[in-house]
Amino acid sequence: MTEVDPAPTVVPVVNAANALTALRLLLVPVFVALVVTSQLEHAGWRIAATLTFAVASATDLVDGWIARRYGLVTSLGKVADPIADKALTGSALVLLSWFDALPWWVTVLILAREWGVTLLRFWVIRYGVIAASRGGKLKTALQILAIAWYLWPVPDAVQPVGPWIMGAAVVVTVVTGLDYVFQAIRLRRGARG
């Protein structure tokens, strides 16, 4: 008697992980509306914007964990998750710069790195995958913390802490961006030779 291999499990596209990613995408325009309404001046709207940003950011942590833990990784999730991340972080950075809370060079540098790494991943995808690193996760955490600090109506006495957090985020953003470039080059060279 021969055993038959079971059919591969098909992961449904509509699942908890993808629902959280969709929620993050849906929260982006809500977040933008709250920041624009607040103009970074009205404390109540700023608190609402910060809480919306925090909830949306938390979905990024939870959706990936759920997808891996319960085998719910889908092609849609692999594409939608980074888009949702960049939409949320990108809109936050642009709005902070628009309202003169953050220098434009910081926003441009971070967004250039984020989109550059995304393009790098597509450039080497046929040779292998550049996995998210611990440094990349630290970068994300620092960016989220810095953005939340800038959004929250913090007392004047502790406002100077924000630029230090953002400075750390920028340094880690640049260093991890360079690391991804070197990984991409090694991956392509390894595939050729």
NUTI-669867 format. One record per atom (N, C-alpha, C): residue in one letter; x, y, z. Coordinates in steps of 0.05 Angstrom, whole numbers, padded with zeros to 5 digits, always signed. Each point is the difference from the previous one (the first is absolute). Layout:
<rs>
AXYZ ...
</rs>
This chain:
<rs>
M+00017-00024+00000 M-00017+00024+00000 M+00018+00025+00000 T-00005+00018-00018 T+00015+00025-00002 T-00015+00023+00013 E+00015+00017+00012 E-00012+00024+00012 E-00001+00023-00020 V-00021+00014+00000 V-00003+00023-00017 V+00006+00025+00016 D+00017+00017-00012 D+00006+00026+00013 D-00026+00016+00001 P-00004+00013+00023 P-00024+00017+00001 P+00003+00024-00018 A-00022+00010-00009 A+00000+00024-00017 A+00011+00023+00015 P+00015+00017-00013 P+00011+00023+00014 P-00023+00017+00011 T+00005+00011+00023 T-00020+00017+00013 T-00002+00027-00014 V-00023+00007-00007 V-00005+00026-00012 V-00007+00020+00022 V+00015+00021+00002 V-00005+00020+00020 V-00020+00020-00011 P-00022+00004+00014 P-00020+00019-00010 P+00010+00028+00000 V-00006+00015-00020 V+00009+00028-00002 V-00013+00016+00022 V-00025-00005+00005 V-00014+00014+00022 V+00006-00015+00026 N+00018+00011+00015 N+00008-00012+00026 N+00007+00022+00020 A+00005-00007+00024 A+00005+00020+00021 A+00024+00018-00005 A+00021-00012-00010 A+00025+00016-00006 A-00006+00021-00021 N-00012-00008-00022 N-00006+00018-00022 N-00021+00021+00008 A-00018-00008+00018 A-00021+00019+00010 A+00014+00022+00016 L+00020-00007+00016 L+00015+00021+00015 L+00015+00018-00019 T+00012-00011-00021 T+00014+00017-00019 T-00020+00018-00014 A-00023-00010-00007 A-00021+00017-00012 A-00009+00022+00019 L-00003-00007+00026 L-00007+00020+00020 L+00021+00022+00001 R+00026-00008-00001 R+00021+00020+00000 R-00003+00019-00024 L-00005-00011-00023 L-00004+00017-00024 L-00024+00018+00003 L-00021-00010+00012 L-00024+00016+00004 L+00004+00022+00020 L+00018-00005+00019 L+00005+00020+00021 L+00017+00023-00010 V+00014-00004-00022 V+00018+00021-00010 V-00016+00026-00007 P-00021-00001-00016 P-00015+00025-00005 P-00013+00012+00025 V-00008-00017+00019 V-00010+00010+00026 V+00021+00015+00014 F+00024-00012+00002 F+00023+00013+00012 F+00006+00027-00013 V+00002+00000-00027 V+00006+00024-00014 V-00021+00022+00006 A-00025-00008+00000 A-00022+00020+00005 A+00004+00012+00029 L+00007-00017+00019 L+00003+00009+00027 L+00024+00020+00003 V+00022-00007-00014 V+00023+00018+00001 V-00006+00026-00014 V-00013-00001-00023 V-00006+00024-00015 V-00020+00018+00017 T-00019-00013+00012 T-00019+00014+00017 T+00014+00014+00024 S+00019-00015+00011 S+00014+00011+00024 S+00019+00022-00008 Q+00011-00001-00024 Q+00022+00017-00009 Q+00022+00000+00020 L+00003-00021+00015 L+00019-00004+00021 L-00001+00022+00021 E-00024+00012+00004 E-00003+00021+00020 E-00021-00008+00021 H-00021-00014-00007 H-00022-00005+00018 H+00005-00027+00014 A+00003+00000+00026 A+00009-00023+00016 A-00019-00024-00004 G-00026+00004+00001 G-00019-00022-00003 G+00003-00015-00026 W+00002+00015-00022 W+00003-00012-00026 W+00027-00014-00002 R+00021+00012+00012 R+00026-00012-00001 R+00000-00027+00015 I-00013+00000+00023 I-00002-00025+00015 I-00014-00021-00016 A-00023+00008-00013 A-00014-00019-00017 A+00017-00010-00023 A+00015+00018-00012 A+00018-00008-00022 A+00021-00019+00009 T+00012+00006+00024 T+00021-00017+00011 T-00011-00028+00006 L-00023-00001+00012 L-00012-00026+00007 L-00007-00016-00025 T-00010+00014-00021 T-00005-00014-00025 T+00026-00011-00012 F+00021+00016+00001 F+00026-00008-00010 F+00010-00024+00016 A-00004+00001+00026 A+00009-00022+00018 A-00015-00026-00006 V-00026+00002-00004 V-00016-00024-00006 V+00009-00011-00027 A+00003+00017-00020 A+00008-00009-00026 A+00027-00013+00001 S+00019+00012+00015 S+00027-00011+00003 S-00001-00027+00014 A-00017-00003+00019 A-00002-00025+00015 A-00010-00022-00019 T-00017+00006-00019 T-00010-00020-00019 T+00024-00012-00016 D+00020+00017-00004 D+00024-00010-00015 D+00014-00022+00016 L+00002+00003+00026 L+00013-00020+00016 L-00017-00026+00001 V-00026+00004+00003 V-00018-00023+00005 V-00005-00015-00026 D-00003+00014-00023 D-00008-00015-00024 D+00022-00019-00009 G+00025+00009+00002 G+00022-00018-00008 G+00003-00024+00019 W-00004+00005+00025 W+00002-00022+00020 W-00022-00021-00006 I-00025+00010-00004 I-00022-00018-00005 I+00005-00016-00026 A+00009+00014-00021 A+00005-00014-00025 A+00020-00022+00003 R+00022+00005+00014 R+00021-00021+00003 R-00009-00021+00020 R-00012+00007+00021 R-00008-00018+00022 R-00021-00020-00010 Y-00019+00010-00015 Y-00023-00017-00008 Y+00001-00008-00030 G+00023+00004-00012 G+00003-00008-00028 G-00019+00014-00019 L-00003+00026+00004 L-00019+00016-00016 L+00015+00019-00019 V+00024-00007-00007 V+00016+00017-00018 V-00012-00003-00028 T-00006+00023-00013 T-00011+00000-00027 T+00016+00019-00017 S-00002-00004-00026 S+00014+00019-00019 S-00012+00028+00004 L-00026+00002+00004 L-00012+00026+00004 L+00012+00013+00025 G+00003-00015+00022 G+00011+00011+00024 G+00029+00009-00003 K+00015-00015-00016 K+00028+00007-00005 K+00003+00027-00015 V-00020+00006-00016 V+00001+00025-00016 V-00014+00022+00016 A-00023-00006+00012 A-00016+00021+00013 A+00013+00010+00026 D+00013-00018+00015 D+00012+00008+00025 D+00020+00022-00003 P+00020-00002-00017 P+00019+00022-00003 P-00012+00025-00011 I-00020-00003-00017 I-00014+00024-00011 I-00014+00014+00023 A-00014-00015+00017 A-00014+00013+00023 A+00020+00013+00018 D+00023-00013+00005 D+00021+00012+00017 D+00009+00027-00011 K+00007+00000-00026 K+00011+00024-00012 K-00022+00022-00002 A-00025-00008-00004 A-00021+00020-00001 A-00003+00014+00027 L+00000-00016+00021 L-00003+00011+00027 L+00024+00018+00008 T+00024-00012-00002 T+00024+00015+00008 T+00004+00023-00018 G-00003-00004-00026 G+00005+00021-00020 G-00019+00024+00004 S-00026-00006+00004 S-00019+00022+00004 S+00007+00015+00026 A+00008-00015+00021 A+00006+00014+00025 A+00024+00018-00003 L+00021-00010-00013 L+00024+00017-00004 L-00006+00024-00017 V-00014-00004-00022 V-00007+00023-00018 V-00016+00021+00015 L-00020-00009+00015 L-00016+00019+00015 L+00016+00015+00022 L+00018-00015+00013 L+00016+00014+00020 L+00018+00021-00013 S+00010-00006-00023 S+00016+00020-00015 S-00017+00023-00010 W-00024-00007-00011 W-00018+00020-00010 W-00007+00021+00021 F-00004-00009+00024 F-00007+00018+00022 F+00024+00010+00015 D+00024-00003-00012 D+00025+00011+00011 D+00008-00011+00027 A-00008-00024+00006 A+00008-00013+00025 A+00026-00017-00005 L+00005-00007-00025 L+00023-00017-00006 L+00013+00011-00025 P+00027+00002-00001 P+00013+00010-00024 P-00006-00019-00024 W-00004+00013-00023 W-00006-00016-00024 W+00023-00020-00007 W+00025+00007+00006 W+00021-00018-00008 W-00002-00027+00015 V-00011+00001+00024 V-00004-00025+00015 V-00021-00017-00014 T-00022+00012-00008 T-00021-00014-00014 T+00010-00012-00026 V+00014+00017-00016 V+00010-00010-00026 V+00020-00023+00004 L+00018+00003+00019 L+00020-00021+00005 L-00014-00026+00008 I-00018+00001+00019 I-00014-00025+00009 I-00016-00012-00023 L-00015+00016-00014 L-00017-00011-00022 L+00017-00011-00022 A+00023+00014-00006 A+00018-00011-00021 A+00011-00027+00008 R+00007-00003+00025 R+00010-00026+00009 R-00022-00021-00001 E-00024+00007+00009 E-00022-00020+00000 E-00006-00009-00028 W-00003+00018-00018 W-00007-00008-00028 W+00024-00013-00013 G+00024+00010+00006 G+00024-00013-00011 G+00003-00029+00008 V-00005-00006+00025 V+00002-00028+00010 V-00021-00017-00014 T-00024+00012-00003 T-00021-00015-00014 T+00008-00007-00029 L+00011+00020-00014 L+00010-00005-00027 L+00023-00020-00001 L+00018+00001+00020 L+00021-00019+00002 L-00010-00029+00002 R-00021-00003+00017 R-00011-00026+00004 R-00011-00011-00027 F-00013+00017-00015 F-00010-00009-00026 F+00023-00006-00019 W+00021+00016+00001 W+00024-00004-00017 W+00013-00027+00004 V-00001-00010+00024 V+00014-00026+00006 V-00019-00023+00004 I-00026+00004-00003 I-00020-00020+00008 I+00005-00027-00014 R+00010+00000-00025 R+00004-00025-00014 R+00025-00015+00010 Y+00017+00014+00016 Y+00024-00012+00011 Y-00004-00010+00029 G-00020+00011+00013 G-00006-00007+00028 G-00014+00023+00014 V-00005-00004+00025 V-00015+00020+00016 V+00018+00013+00020 I-00002+00026+00002 I+00014+00015+00021 I-00020+00002+00023 A+00005-00015+00020 A-00019-00001+00023 A+00003+00026+00017 A-00021+00006+00014 A+00002+00022+00019 A+00020-00007+00022 S+00016+00019+00007 S+00021-00004+00020 S-00009+00011+00027 R+00015-00007+00020 R-00005+00013+00027 R+00004+00030-00002 G+00020+00008-00015 G+00004+00029-00004 G-00024+00013-00013 G-00011-00013-00020 G-00024+00010-00013 G-00024+00002+00019 K-00002-00019+00018 K-00021+00001+00020 K+00004+00022+00020 L+00026+00004+00008 L+00007+00023+00017 L-00007+00026-00014 K+00007+00002-00025 K-00006+00024-00016 K-00029+00006+00001 T-00017-00020-00005 T-00029+00004+00000 T-00009+00009+00028 A+00010-00012+00021 A-00008+00008+00027 A+00007+00028+00006 L+00025+00008-00008 L+00009+00028+00005 L-00016+00020-00016 Q-00006-00007-00025 Q-00016+00018-00017 Q-00028+00004+00013 I-00012-00022+00008 I-00027+00002+00012 I+00001+00016+00025 L+00019-00005+00017 L+00003+00015+00025 L+00004+00030-00005 A+00018+00006-00019 A+00006+00028-00006 A-00024+00014-00012 I-00014-00013-00018 I-00024+00012-00012 I-00021+00005+00021 A-00005-00020+00017 A-00019+00003+00022 A+00007+00023+00018 W+00026+00003+00006 W+00010+00022+00017 W-00007+00027-00012 Y+00005+00002-00026 Y-00005+00026-00014 Y-00031+00005-00001 L-00016-00020-00002 L-00029+00003-00002 L-00012+00007+00027 W+00009-00013+00021 W-00013+00003+00026 W+00006+00029+00011 P-00019+00012+00012 P+00005+00027+00011 P+00016-00001+00026 V+00026-00005-00003 V+00018-00003+00023 V+00005+00027+00013 P+00005+00001+00026 P+00006+00026+00013 P+00026+00012-00011 D+00001+00026+00000 D+00024+00014-00011 D+00026-00010+00012 A+00000-00006+00025 A+00024-00008+00014 A+00013-00025-00011 V-00016-00018-00012 V+00011-00025-00010 V-00001-00001-00031 Q-00008+00021-00013 Q-00001+00000-00029 Q+00027-00005-00013 P+00023+00009+00012 P+00026-00005-00013 P+00007-00030-00002 V-00014-00017+00014 V+00005-00029-00002 V-00007-00010-00028 G-00020+00011-00012 G-00010-00009-00027 G+00022+00000-00021 P+00015+00022-00004 P+00021-00001-00020 P+00022-00020+00006 W+00005-00007+00025 W+00020-00020+00006 W-00010-00028-00008 I-00026-00005+00005 I-00011-00026-00009 I+00000-00001-00030 M-00009+00022-00013 M+00000+00000-00030 M+00029-00002-00010 G+00019+00012+00013 G+00028-00002-00008 G+00009-00029+00000 A-00007-00014+00022 A+00007-00029+00002 A-00014-00015-00022 A-00025+00006-00006 A-00014-00013-00021 A+00013+00004-00027 V+00009+00025-00005 V+00013+00006-00026 V+00026-00015-00002 V+00016-00001+00021 V+00026-00015-00001 V-00005-00029-00006 V-00019-00013+00015 V-00005-00028-00004 V-00013-00005-00028 T-00016+00019-00009 T-00012-00001-00027 T+00022-00001-00021 V+00020+00017+00002 V+00022+00001-00020 V+00017-00025+00002 V+00008-00007+00024 V+00017-00023+00004 V-00013-00026-00011 T-00025-00004+00007 T-00014-00024-00010 T-00005+00001-00030 G-00004+00024-00010 G-00003+00003-00029 G+00026-00009-00015 L+00023+00009+00011 L+00025-00008-00012 L+00004-00030+00003 D-00008-00011+00022 D+00002-00029+00005 D-00016-00015-00022 Y-00024+00009-00005 Y-00016-00013-00021 Y+00013+00002-00027 V+00013+00023-00006 V+00014+00003-00026 V+00022-00022-00002 F+00016-00003+00021 F+00022-00019+00000 F-00011-00029-00002 Q-00023-00005+00014 Q-00012-00027-00002 Q-00010-00005-00029 A-00011+00020-00013 A-00010-00003-00027 A+00023-00006-00019 I+00022+00014+00003 I+00024-00004-00017 I+00011-00028+00004 R+00002-00009+00025 R+00010-00027+00006 R-00018-00021-00012 L-00026+00005+00002 L-00020-00020-00010 L+00003-00003-00030 R+00002+00023-00014 R+00003-00001-00029 R+00027-00013-00008 R+00021+00007+00013 R+00026-00011-00006 R+00001-00030+00005 G-00012-00008+00022 G-00002-00029+00008 G-00015-00016-00021 A-00021+00012-00011 A-00016-00014-00020 A+00014-00003-00027 R+00018+00019-00006 R+00015-00001-00025 R+00024-00019+00001 G+00012-00002+00024 G+00025-00015+00001 G-00003-00025+00014 
</rs>
